[in-house]
Every structure is written in C-alpha cells, then in structure tokens.
Amino acid sequence: MNKLGTISFLLALIMALLATFGVAAINDYMWLMALFGAVFAVISIGDDNASNAIILALGLSMAAGGLNAIPKVGDFIGAFAGEMSTFMTAAALVVALRWLWNMGNVMSLKG
C-alpha cells in the first residue's frame, strides 16, 4: 500500500474507534471517514482486489446491524462495524465507479 493509502486507513480506524467509544465530537466529522475511504480506494485498491473491497463493504454493512444481538460486546462490535462500513462503502463506491468507467470504455471515445 502506498503511504497515503495506509495513512487514510489508519485515520479512519482511529476515528471509528473514537466514535465506537462514544466520543461525540467525532460524529460531526464522519464525512472524513467517507473521504478517507475514497482516497484509500483510489490509491490502494487495484483491479486485482476490487471485488474483495466491495464484498467487505457489503459484509460490514450487514454485520453492523446483526452484531448488536451478542450479549455485552455486541453493541461495541456493531458500532465499530458500522463506523468502518462508512469507510469501506465510500471505497466500494469509488471502485464501482471505476469499474463502470472501464466497462464503458470511455477513453476509446477520445479518438
């Protein structure tokens, strides 16, 4: 991974942990999670692991709701999965848009 991609991931991880532990001030800056996800996707997710990123985003989104049922730790794990889902969903959107661009072969229209 490129350093900027790694930094984006680590910053998102820190924000997710802070939000999970209830630091309310982080909630005003959750848009940064999506920005970090987009930066991570552009820099660190190549065509070889793009489908894995989309599957991970879907899995985190689904798990965030279901994990709350686990006694004592479910709320914590579910909240963390939800926060990281924001990061990976933005990354998956960038990957999907890149796939769409490539499938449309847009650059072939250039001439």
C-alpha positions as CSV (number, residue, x, y, z in Angstrom):
1,M,0.0,0.0,0.0
2,N,1.1,3.5,-0.7
3,K,1.8,5.6,2.4
4,L,-1.1,7.9,1.8
5,G,-3.5,4.9,1.5
6,T,-2.1,3.5,4.7
7,I,-2.5,6.8,6.5
8,S,-6.1,7.1,5.2
9,F,-6.9,3.7,6.6
10,L,-5.2,4.3,10.0
11,L,-7.0,7.7,10.4
12,A,-10.3,6.0,9.6
13,L,-9.6,3.3,12.1
14,I,-8.8,5.8,14.8
15,M,-12.0,7.8,14.0
16,A,-14.0,4.5,14.1
17,L,-12.6,3.6,17.5
18,L,-13.2,7.0,18.9
19,A,-16.8,7.0,17.7
20,T,-17.3,3.5,19.0
21,F,-16.1,4.5,22.4
22,G,-18.6,7.4,22.4
23,V,-16.5,10.5,21.6
24,A,-19.5,12.6,20.4
25,A,-17.3,15.3,18.7
26,I,-16.3,12.7,16.1
27,N,-19.8,12.5,14.8
28,D,-19.6,16.0,13.3
29,Y,-16.6,14.8,11.2
30,M,-17.9,11.4,9.9
31,W,-17.8,12.8,6.4
32,L,-14.0,12.4,6.8
33,M,-14.5,8.6,7.0
34,A,-16.0,8.7,3.5
35,L,-13.2,10.9,2.2
36,F,-10.6,8.6,3.7
37,G,-12.4,5.6,2.1
38,A,-12.4,7.3,-1.3
39,V,-8.7,8.2,-1.0
40,F,-7.9,4.7,0.1
41,A,-9.7,3.2,-2.9
42,V,-8.0,5.5,-5.4
43,I,-4.6,4.8,-4.0
44,S,-4.6,1.3,-2.6
45,I,-7.3,-0.8,-4.2
46,G,-6.3,-2.1,-7.6
47,D,-8.3,-4.2,-10.1
48,D,-6.9,-7.4,-8.6
49,N,-8.7,-6.8,-5.2
50,A,-11.6,-4.6,-6.2
51,S,-14.2,-7.3,-5.8
52,N,-12.8,-8.0,-2.3
53,A,-13.4,-4.4,-1.3
54,I,-17.0,-4.4,-2.5
55,I,-17.6,-7.7,-0.6
56,L,-16.0,-6.3,2.5
57,A,-18.2,-3.2,2.3
58,L,-21.3,-5.3,2.0
59,G,-20.3,-7.6,4.8
60,L,-19.5,-4.7,7.2
61,S,-22.9,-3.1,6.4
62,M,-24.8,-6.3,7.1
63,A,-22.8,-7.3,10.2
64,A,-23.2,-3.9,11.8
65,G,-26.9,-4.5,12.3
66,G,-26.8,-8.1,13.3
67,L,-23.9,-8.0,15.8
68,N,-25.9,-5.9,18.3
69,A,-27.6,-9.2,19.4
70,I,-24.4,-10.5,21.0
71,P,-24.6,-10.0,24.8
72,K,-22.3,-7.5,26.4
73,V,-20.0,-6.8,23.5
74,G,-22.5,-6.7,20.6
75,D,-23.2,-3.0,20.8
76,F,-19.4,-2.2,20.7
77,I,-18.7,-4.6,17.9
78,G,-21.8,-3.5,15.9
79,A,-20.9,0.2,16.3
80,F,-17.4,-0.4,15.2
81,A,-18.5,-2.4,12.2
82,G,-20.9,0.4,11.3
83,E,-18.2,3.1,11.5
84,M,-15.8,1.1,9.4
85,S,-18.7,0.4,7.0
86,T,-18.8,4.1,6.3
87,F,-15.1,4.0,5.3
88,M,-15.5,0.8,3.1
89,T,-18.7,1.9,1.5
90,A,-17.1,5.0,0.2
91,A,-14.2,2.9,-1.0
92,A,-16.5,0.5,-2.7
93,L,-18.3,3.3,-4.4
94,V,-15.1,4.6,-5.9
95,V,-14.2,1.0,-7.1
96,A,-17.7,0.6,-8.6
97,L,-17.4,3.9,-10.4
98,R,-14.0,2.9,-11.7
99,W,-15.4,-0.4,-13.0
100,L,-18.3,1.4,-14.6
101,W,-15.9,3.8,-16.3
102,N,-13.7,1.0,-17.6
103,M,-16.7,-1.1,-18.8
104,G,-18.0,1.8,-20.8
105,N,-14.6,2.1,-22.4
106,V,-14.9,5.8,-22.2
107,M,-11.3,6.6,-23.1
108,S,-11.8,4.9,-26.5
109,L,-14.1,7.8,-27.5
110,K,-11.1,10.1,-27.3
111,G,-10.1,9.3,-30.8
